[in-house]
């Protein structure tokens, strides 16, 4: 017959004592968004958005805080992916449409690229903020994210 002294401790043991188990927070779903810093023009942004979406959806099965942060990260990842495709695609479409003989209008094709750069800076700030809040045990919803997935 097993006694309480024979049962394993509730936490893994180390020489310093028991190590408490932290429940999943979903922080890795936000961290995947920093792939954008890999210096792969445009591709890094697509990978960051898609990676956040996939990682966030996978975190939803963990429940609790991980589910809330996974949903938030997935929604932001999809939003950033859509913005990247639309703005970068718009840039290349505008570049294709530029008439190089008309010097007055030759710089307007940079507008979508400039907007994409601003959205990318916002993405990095949002991903870091999401990581920090998840690390503190709080759920984070990115303002402006498309609410495609619900808790």
Secondary structure as UniProt FT lines:
FT   TURN            4..6
FT   STRAND          12..14
FT   TURN            15..16
FT   STRAND          17..19
FT   HELIX           27..31
FT   HELIX           32..38
FT   TURN            41..42
FT   HELIX           43..59
FT   HELIX           60..62
FT   HELIX           64..97
FT   TURN            100..101
FT   HELIX           103..105
FT   TURN            106..107
FT   HELIX           108..110
FT   HELIX           111..135
FT   TURN            136..137
FT   TURN            143..144
//
